[in-house]
Amino acid sequence: MSFAADESNDSNQQPEQTQTAHWYAVQVASGCEKRVKTNLEQRIQTLDVADRILRVQIPQTPTVKIRKDGSRQHSEEKVFPGYVLVQMVMDDDAWQVVKNTPNVINFVGAEQKRRYGRGRGHVKPVPLSPGEIERIFKQAQEQEPVVKIDMAVGDKIVVLSGPFKDFEGEVIEVSPERSKLKALLSIFGRDTPVELEFNQVQKTS
């Protein structure tokens, strides 16, 4: 099916936007973003459309995950899980190359109603605005690493080491950047806030 607009247009006329490269958002199967990027880049070379499909990007931000032993794992987190961004000159051939890539669901765009029959219409790709693209890539490039830990306020914990070993309590504050938390421990029958290292505790609920 052609991505082109109204059938009544002269077939020799091309919409002006197809002459310029724009960024488009493409919805893909969950967890398949990197696979789609790799497959699409291979298809671009094999099918000789590198002059029309210029770049394939997965915007990501740096993250630091605190493990249970207190060590830090550096990784990247997708800004838009389930989507890849493609910079391309939109025409029927380039549309087909992207759309027929394994694990691609569809372009993000405006759904056009079918002229006849039942069923969903065809989605016409709508390019992202320059402002949107600038914001997306600026956010990915400038954001400080996000520190994550599998611990949150309200979690029940047990202390594994130190002077409060085997004490149980409830998390009241988490400080990922310091690898520490505060928990209310029952000491001499009173709830007392105690600061602990991440690797000193284990979540029980």
Phi, psi and chi 1 to 4 in degrees:
 res  aa     phi    psi   chi1   chi2   chi3   chi4
   1 MET       -  134.2  177.1 -177.0  -69.4      -
   2 SER   -72.8  144.0  167.5      -      -      -
   3 PHE   -78.9  -11.7   84.5   92.5      -      -
   4 ALA   -59.4  160.1      -      -      -      -
   5 ALA   -77.7 -135.8      -      -      -      -
   6 ASP   -59.1  133.8 -163.1  -49.4      -      -
   7 GLU   -63.2  -21.9  -66.4  176.3    1.3      -
   8 SER   -73.5  -13.4   62.4      -      -      -
   9 ASN   -65.2  147.4  -76.1  -12.7      -      -
  10 ASP   -61.8  130.7 -173.7  -22.6      -      -
  11 SER   -63.4  -19.6   59.4      -      -      -
  12 ASN   -84.5  -11.4  -67.2  -35.8      -      -
  13 GLN   -92.6  130.8  -67.9 -180.0  -12.5      -
  14 GLN  -109.9  135.4  -66.6  -68.4  -29.4      -
  15 PRO   -56.1  142.7  -23.2   32.2      -      -
  16 GLU   -58.3  -35.0 -173.2  174.2  -18.8      -
  17 GLN   -65.4  -21.1   72.8  174.9   40.5      -
  18 THR   -73.2  -12.0   63.9      -      -      -
  19 GLN   -86.3   -9.5  -55.0  -54.5  -47.9      -
  20 THR  -123.6  143.7  -53.4      -      -      -
  21 ALA   -74.6  132.4      -      -      -      -
  22 HIS  -128.9  164.1  -66.3  -81.4      -      -
  23 TRP   -93.1  134.5  -76.6   96.7      -      -
  24 TYR  -125.4  145.1  -64.7   84.9      -      -
  25 ALA   -92.8  132.9      -      -      -      -
  26 VAL  -121.2  123.4  178.4      -      -      -
  27 GLN   -79.9  133.9 -174.4 -179.9    6.2      -
  28 VAL  -129.7  166.9  -56.9      -      -      -
  29 ALA   -62.0  143.5      -      -      -      -
  30 SER   -56.5  130.9  178.0      -      -      -
  31 GLY    79.8    3.5      -      -      -      -
  32 CYS  -109.1   15.8  -65.8      -      -      -
  33 GLU   -58.7  -49.1  -63.3   88.8   -7.5      -
  34 LYS   -67.4  -37.3  -70.5 -175.6  178.6  179.3
  35 ARG   -64.3  -42.5 -165.8  178.4  -49.1  164.8
  36 VAL   -63.2  -44.3  167.2      -      -      -
  37 LYS   -58.2  -47.4 -177.1  177.5 -171.9  -66.5
  38 THR   -63.5  -47.7  -60.8      -      -      -
  39 ASN   -63.4  -42.1  -71.7  -19.1      -      -
  40 LEU   -66.1  -40.9  180.0   51.3      -      -
  41 GLU   -63.6  -35.5  -73.0  173.9  -19.6      -
  42 GLN   -68.2  -41.2  -69.1  174.3  -13.8      -
  43 ARG   -65.3  -35.8  -75.0  167.6   58.1   81.1
  44 ILE   -59.2  -43.2  -69.8  168.8      -      -
  45 GLN   -72.5  -44.8  -61.6  -56.3  -41.1      -
  46 THR   -63.1  -40.7  -57.5      -      -      -
  47 LEU   -93.6    4.1  -59.9  173.2      -      -
  48 ASP    57.8   52.6 -165.8   25.1      -      -
  49 VAL  -123.0   25.0  -70.3      -      -      -
  50 ALA   -64.0  -19.5      -      -      -      -
  51 ASP   -79.6  -11.9   60.5  -31.8      -      -
  52 ARG  -116.5  -30.9  -77.9  165.5  -73.4  171.9
  53 ILE  -108.9  104.4  -56.7  178.5      -      -
  54 LEU   -92.0  -42.9  -50.6 -179.5      -      -
  55 ARG  -146.3  146.7  -64.8  169.1   64.5 -167.6
  56 VAL  -125.8  121.8 -176.5      -      -      -
  57 GLN  -129.0  147.0  -65.7  -72.2  -31.3      -
  58 ILE  -121.1   96.8  -54.9  172.2      -      -
  59 PRO   -59.5  129.4  -22.7   34.2      -      -
  60 GLN  -137.1  152.4  -61.0 -178.1  109.2      -
  61 THR  -118.2  147.7   56.1      -      -      -
  62 PRO   -70.4  143.2   24.1  -31.3      -      -
  63 THR  -134.4  153.9   62.3      -      -      -
  64 VAL  -127.0  118.3  178.2      -      -      -
  65 LYS  -102.1  126.4 -173.2  173.0 -176.8  179.4
  66 ILE   -86.0  119.3  -52.0  -63.9      -      -
  67 ARG   -80.3  169.9  -67.5  171.2  170.9  159.0
  68 LYS   -61.7  -29.7  -71.5 -175.0  177.5 -179.7
  69 ASP   -85.0    4.5   62.3    2.3      -      -
  70 GLY    91.1   -9.8      -      -      -      -
  71 SER   -72.5  160.6   64.0      -      -      -
  72 ARG  -112.4  132.9  -65.1 -179.6  168.3 -135.2
  73 GLN  -112.5  116.7  177.3 -175.3    4.6      -
  74 HIS   -88.7  131.4  -67.3  -95.0      -      -
  75 SER  -152.0 -170.8   61.5      -      -      -
  76 GLU  -129.0  146.7  -68.5 -174.7  -40.9      -
  77 GLU  -119.8  136.5 -172.6  172.1   85.2      -
  78 LYS   -68.3  136.2  -58.4  174.7 -172.5   68.5
  79 VAL   -70.3  -40.4  177.0      -      -      -
  80 PHE  -127.6   82.5  -59.0  109.2      -      -
  81 PRO   -56.9  135.6  -22.4   33.3      -      -
  82 GLY    91.8    6.6      -      -      -      -
  83 TYR  -139.8  148.4  -66.3   88.6      -      -
  84 VAL  -124.9  155.9  -60.8      -      -      -
  85 LEU  -108.2  134.7  -58.8 -177.5      -      -
  86 VAL  -125.8  125.1 -178.2      -      -      -
  87 GLN   -95.1  119.0 -173.8 -175.8   33.5      -
  88 MET  -155.1  157.3   59.3 -171.6  -68.8      -
  89 VAL   -90.9  112.9  177.0      -      -      -
  90 MET   -77.8  117.4 -176.9   62.7   73.5      -
  91 ASP  -145.5  178.2   63.2   15.1      -      -
  92 ASP   -60.3  -42.3  -75.4  -12.1      -      -
  93 ASP   -65.7  -47.2  -69.8  -20.5      -      -
  94 ALA   -64.4  -39.6      -      -      -      -
  95 TRP   -58.7  -44.8  178.4   84.5      -      -
  96 GLN   -63.9  -41.0  -70.2  -79.5    0.1      -
  97 VAL   -59.5  -45.8  170.3      -      -      -
  98 VAL   -70.4  -49.0  175.9      -      -      -
  99 LYS   -63.0  -32.6 -173.9   68.7  171.1   61.2
 100 ASN   -92.8    6.9  -67.6  -30.0      -      -
 101 THR   -71.2  132.9  -60.4      -      -      -
 102 PRO   -52.9  138.6  -27.2   35.0      -      -
 103 ASN    76.0    3.2  -62.5  -57.8      -      -
 104 VAL   -83.6  130.3  164.9      -      -      -
 105 ILE   -91.0  -55.3  -63.3  174.3      -      -
 106 ASN  -176.3  164.7 -146.0  -25.2      -      -
 107 PHE   -71.9  153.1  -77.9   89.3      -      -
 108 VAL   -83.8  128.8  173.3      -      -      -
 109 GLY  -175.4 -156.7      -      -      -      -
 110 ALA  -102.1  125.9      -      -      -      -
 111 GLU   -78.2  127.7 -175.5  171.6  -29.7      -
 112 GLN  -100.2  131.7  -62.3  176.3  -40.8      -
 113 LYS   -68.1  146.8  -66.6 -177.3  179.1  179.9
 114 ARG   -67.3  144.1  -65.3  170.7   63.5   95.7
 115 ARG   -72.0  -26.4  -69.5 -178.1  175.0  -85.4
 116 TYR  -156.0  163.7   46.5   81.6      -      -
 117 GLY    76.8 -176.4      -      -      -      -
 118 ARG  -109.0  173.0  -63.7 -177.2  178.0 -179.0
 119 GLY   104.2  171.4      -      -      -      -
 120 ARG   -72.0  150.7  -60.7 -171.8   61.9 -179.2
 121 GLY   -81.6 -172.4      -      -      -      -
 122 HIS   -92.6  137.1  165.0   59.5      -      -
 123 VAL   -88.3  119.7  173.8      -      -      -
 124 LYS   -88.6  118.9  179.4 -175.6  177.9 -177.3
 125 PRO   -57.3  134.6  -22.9   33.8      -      -
 126 VAL  -116.9  121.9  174.2      -      -      -
 127 PRO   -67.2  149.8   23.1  -31.5      -      -
 128 LEU   -74.7  148.6  -59.9  171.7      -      -
 129 SER   -75.3  153.6   71.0      -      -      -
 130 PRO   -54.6  -35.9  -26.0   34.8      -      -
 131 GLY   -64.9  -40.7      -      -      -      -
 132 GLU   -63.3  -46.0  -73.5  177.5  -59.7      -
 133 ILE   -62.8  -44.4  -72.1  -61.7      -      -
 134 GLU   -60.3  -43.2 -178.2 -179.5    2.1      -
 135 ARG   -64.8  -42.8  176.0  176.3   54.4   79.4
 136 ILE   -62.5  -50.5  -70.6  168.7      -      -
 137 PHE   -73.3  -32.1  -74.1  117.9      -      -
 138 LYS   -65.5  -41.6 -171.7  174.1 -178.1 -179.5
 139 GLN   -62.2  -42.8  174.7 -173.7  -10.1      -
 140 ALA   -68.0  -35.1      -      -      -      -
 141 GLN   -81.4  -35.3  -68.8  170.3   -1.5      -
 142 GLU   -99.2  -14.1  -64.2 -176.6   -4.3      -
 143 GLN   -67.6  135.6 -176.9  166.2  -38.6      -
 144 GLU   -68.8  151.2  -69.1  -65.0  -40.7      -
 145 PRO   -55.9  132.6  -25.3   33.7      -      -
 146 VAL   -86.0  124.6  176.4      -      -      -
 147 VAL   -93.6  127.6 -179.4      -      -      -
 148 LYS  -124.7  146.1  -64.8 -167.2  169.4 -173.5
 149 ILE  -146.9  149.6 -178.2  174.5      -      -
 150 ASP   -83.8   58.7 -174.7   23.2      -      -
 151 MET  -153.5  138.6 -158.8   78.6   68.7      -
 152 ALA  -145.0  161.1      -      -      -      -
 153 VAL   -57.5  132.4  172.6      -      -      -
 154 GLY   100.7  -15.3      -      -      -      -
 155 ASP   -68.0  144.4  -75.5  -16.9      -      -
 156 LYS   -89.1  135.1  -54.6  -65.8 -175.7 -176.2
 157 ILE  -133.3  163.0   54.2   99.8      -      -
 158 VAL  -126.0  139.4   59.9      -      -      -
 159 VAL   -83.2  130.7 -177.4      -      -      -
 160 LEU   -96.4  -23.5  -56.6  176.7      -      -
 161 SER  -151.7  168.3   62.6      -      -      -
 162 GLY    90.7 -173.4      -      -      -      -
 163 PRO   -65.1  -18.7   21.9  -32.8      -      -
 164 PHE  -106.6   22.9  -58.5  105.3      -      -
 165 LYS   -53.0  136.0 -177.2  179.6  178.5 -177.6
 166 ASP    76.9   -2.7  -63.8  -31.2      -      -
 167 PHE   -72.6  145.6  -82.7   66.1      -      -
 168 GLU  -111.5  152.2  -64.3 -176.0   -4.7      -
 169 GLY  -165.9 -168.3      -      -      -      -
 170 GLU  -129.0  134.6 -179.9  178.1  -41.2      -
 171 VAL   -69.6  130.4  177.8      -      -      -
 172 ILE  -117.4  -12.1   58.7  171.6      -      -
 173 GLU  -160.0  139.4 -176.6 -179.3  -45.5      -
 174 VAL  -124.2  129.9  179.9      -      -      -
 175 SER  -123.9   81.5  -59.0      -      -      -
 176 PRO   -57.6  -37.4  -21.2   32.6      -      -
 177 GLU   -65.5  -21.7   67.1  -76.4   -7.3      -
 178 ARG  -105.2   -2.7  -62.2  171.0   55.4 -131.3
 179 SER    58.4   36.8  -62.1      -      -      -
 180 LYS  -135.2  162.5  -67.5 -175.6  178.0 -177.3
 181 LEU  -144.8  164.0   57.9   81.9      -      -
 182 LYS  -114.3  138.9  -78.6 -174.5 -179.1  179.0
 183 ALA  -135.4  148.0      -      -      -      -
 184 LEU   -85.8  115.2  -77.8  179.7      -      -
 185 LEU  -111.0  143.0  -55.2 -178.0      -      -
 186 SER   -83.4  102.0 -179.1      -      -      -
 187 ILE  -114.6  120.5  -57.5  174.9      -      -
 188 PHE    52.8   39.1  -56.7  124.0      -      -
 189 GLY    80.1    4.5      -      -      -      -
 190 ARG  -122.7  140.9  -62.3 -177.1   60.2 -177.2
 191 ASP   -73.1  120.3  -75.6  -19.2      -      -
 192 THR  -125.5  128.1  -55.2      -      -      -
 193 PRO   -72.6  129.1   23.7  -29.6      -      -
 194 VAL  -130.6  133.9  175.7      -      -      -
 195 GLU   -88.1  132.5 -172.8  171.0   73.9      -
 196 LEU  -134.6  153.8  -59.1  159.8      -      -
 197 GLU   -76.9  151.3  -59.5  -79.8  -12.5      -
 198 PHE   -55.5  -39.6  -75.4  161.9      -      -
 199 ASN   -80.4    4.4   57.8    2.2      -      -
 200 GLN   -94.0   -9.3  -76.5 -174.9  -78.8      -
 201 VAL  -127.4  162.4  -55.2      -      -      -
 202 GLN  -137.0  134.9 -179.2  177.1  -15.5      -
 203 LYS   -73.2  135.2 -170.9  164.2   63.7  171.9
 204 THR  -109.2  -10.8   59.7      -      -      -
 205 SER  -152.9      -   66.5      -      -      -
